[in-house]
Amino acid sequence: MKNAGLAFICSALLASCSQLADRHIEYQQEVPLSFPVITALGAAPISAQQGNDATQRMLLAMRASKLEAYRELAERIYGQRIDSQNTVSAMVAQSDVLEASVQGVIRGARVVKTYAVDDTYITELELNFAEVYATLQHTQPKQSIRSVRYLW
C-alpha cells in the first residue's frame, strides 16, 4: 500500500511537469544585406626558392605565393595578433621583439589570376561572401524564430 501511494504521488508530479499543448515553431532565415568580395595578392621570389632546377623553383614560388595570398585573406578577415616584448635597463632600451601571427580558416576562395613578373610569382585570390554564405546555409543555417503557436 505504501508503494502504491508513492507511485501515485510520483506519477502526479510527473504529469504536472508535462506539456499540455503541442507547439508549432516557424523559423525564418536571416540573410545579410550585402555580401562583400575580398581580394588578396600573394607574391614570392622565384630565384630564392630552394629547388634543383628552374621548373622546381617556379613550382615552389607558385605554392609560396598562393599561401601568402591565403595568409593575407585570413589577416583581412580575422585580423592580426601582435605580441611585443621590450627590455629596458637603466632607462635604455635593450631589446625590442615583435611577433605577428594570423590564424583562421578560409573556405571558398578561388584563384583569379596567377602569373610571373620578372623574378616574382604572383597569385591573386578572391573570396566572394555570397558563395560562402550559400555553402554555409547547407551545413549551418542561420535562422531566427518567426512565430510560435500552441496547439490545444
PLY file of the C-alpha trace (Angstrom):
ply
format ascii 1.0
element vertex 152
property float x
property float y
property float z
element edge 151
property int vertex1
property int vertex2
end_header
0.00 0.00 0.00
2.88 2.27 0.83
4.42 1.65 -2.63
1.11 2.31 -4.38
0.76 5.68 -2.64
4.33 6.61 -3.51
3.79 5.58 -7.14
0.61 7.69 -7.31
2.39 10.76 -5.92
5.33 10.32 -8.33
3.04 9.93 -11.34
1.04 13.01 -10.30
4.23 15.05 -10.01
5.49 13.85 -13.38
2.15 14.56 -15.06
2.15 18.10 -13.70
5.52 18.75 -15.36
4.41 17.55 -18.78
3.46 19.92 -21.56
-0.28 20.20 -22.03
-0.18 21.64 -25.54
1.89 20.95 -28.62
3.66 23.90 -30.09
4.48 24.76 -33.68
7.61 26.89 -34.21
8.07 28.67 -37.52
11.61 29.74 -38.46
12.88 32.29 -40.94
16.32 32.60 -42.49
18.41 35.65 -41.75
20.04 36.92 -44.93
22.71 39.66 -44.70
22.03 42.89 -46.57
25.26 42.76 -48.55
27.98 40.27 -49.44
31.46 41.77 -49.88
34.08 40.39 -52.25
37.58 40.45 -50.76
40.70 40.11 -52.88
44.25 39.35 -51.80
47.61 39.31 -53.53
50.48 36.97 -52.73
53.99 37.24 -54.13
57.10 35.05 -53.87
60.58 35.39 -55.41
61.40 32.59 -57.84
65.21 32.62 -57.56
65.11 32.46 -53.73
63.30 29.10 -53.77
65.38 26.03 -52.89
64.80 23.83 -55.92
67.13 21.72 -58.06
66.19 23.37 -61.35
64.24 26.35 -62.70
60.98 24.39 -63.03
61.04 23.23 -59.43
61.84 26.77 -58.20
58.90 28.08 -60.26
56.52 25.49 -58.74
57.72 26.31 -55.23
57.25 30.02 -55.90
53.72 29.32 -57.16
52.89 27.49 -53.94
54.51 30.16 -51.75
52.65 32.99 -53.48
49.34 31.15 -53.09
49.98 30.58 -49.36
50.93 34.24 -48.97
47.65 35.28 -50.62
45.69 32.99 -48.27
47.57 34.49 -45.31
46.61 37.97 -46.46
42.94 36.93 -46.79
42.99 35.48 -43.26
44.60 38.67 -41.97
41.91 40.83 -43.55
39.07 38.66 -42.23
40.30 37.63 -38.77
42.87 40.33 -38.02
46.47 40.02 -36.96
47.78 39.20 -33.50
50.78 41.25 -32.39
52.96 40.14 -29.48
55.58 42.53 -28.21
58.36 42.14 -25.68
60.53 45.05 -24.62
63.51 45.02 -22.27
64.66 48.25 -20.64
67.70 48.52 -18.38
68.79 51.78 -16.75
66.23 53.68 -18.83
67.83 52.39 -22.06
66.01 50.00 -24.38
67.98 46.75 -24.55
65.80 44.72 -26.89
62.51 45.01 -28.71
60.89 41.86 -30.12
57.71 41.94 -32.20
55.88 38.82 -33.37
52.89 38.85 -35.70
50.62 35.88 -36.33
47.42 35.16 -38.20
45.05 32.30 -37.51
41.86 31.39 -39.32
40.15 29.10 -41.80
39.47 30.31 -45.33
36.83 28.40 -47.30
35.59 29.19 -50.77
38.43 31.36 -52.04
39.28 30.99 -55.69
42.39 31.82 -57.67
41.59 34.71 -60.00
44.95 35.06 -61.69
48.44 33.64 -61.35
51.43 34.96 -63.26
55.16 35.70 -63.15
56.64 39.18 -63.36
60.43 39.23 -63.73
61.70 37.11 -60.81
58.46 37.20 -58.80
55.49 34.87 -58.97
52.14 36.49 -58.11
48.80 34.90 -57.19
45.52 36.81 -56.89
42.75 35.30 -54.74
39.12 36.31 -54.39
36.66 35.45 -51.64
33.02 36.08 -52.51
30.94 36.04 -49.33
27.74 35.31 -51.28
29.23 31.92 -52.23
30.48 31.33 -48.68
27.02 32.15 -47.31
25.32 29.78 -49.76
27.71 26.97 -48.79
27.26 27.52 -45.05
23.45 27.60 -45.33
23.52 23.88 -46.19
25.56 22.91 -43.13
24.86 25.65 -40.56
21.72 27.61 -41.47
21.31 30.86 -39.57
17.68 31.08 -38.51
15.54 33.05 -36.13
12.10 32.27 -34.72
9.34 33.92 -36.74
6.37 32.74 -34.66
5.32 30.18 -32.05
1.79 28.74 -31.96
0.45 26.49 -29.25
-1.99 23.81 -30.40
-4.51 22.67 -27.76
0 1
1 2
2 3
3 4
4 5
5 6
6 7
7 8
8 9
9 10
10 11
11 12
12 13
13 14
14 15
15 16
16 17
17 18
18 19
19 20
20 21
21 22
22 23
23 24
24 25
25 26
26 27
27 28
28 29
29 30
30 31
31 32
32 33
33 34
34 35
35 36
36 37
37 38
38 39
39 40
40 41
41 42
42 43
43 44
44 45
45 46
46 47
47 48
48 49
49 50
50 51
51 52
52 53
53 54
54 55
55 56
56 57
57 58
58 59
59 60
60 61
61 62
62 63
63 64
64 65
65 66
66 67
67 68
68 69
69 70
70 71
71 72
72 73
73 74
74 75
75 76
76 77
77 78
78 79
79 80
80 81
81 82
82 83
83 84
84 85
85 86
86 87
87 88
88 89
89 90
90 91
91 92
92 93
93 94
94 95
95 96
96 97
97 98
98 99
99 100
100 101
101 102
102 103
103 104
104 105
105 106
106 107
107 108
108 109
109 110
110 111
111 112
112 113
113 114
114 115
115 116
116 117
117 118
118 119
119 120
120 121
121 122
122 123
123 124
124 125
125 126
126 127
127 128
128 129
129 130
130 131
131 132
132 133
133 134
134 135
135 136
136 137
137 138
138 139
139 140
140 141
141 142
142 143
143 144
144 145
145 146
146 147
147 148
148 149
149 150
150 151
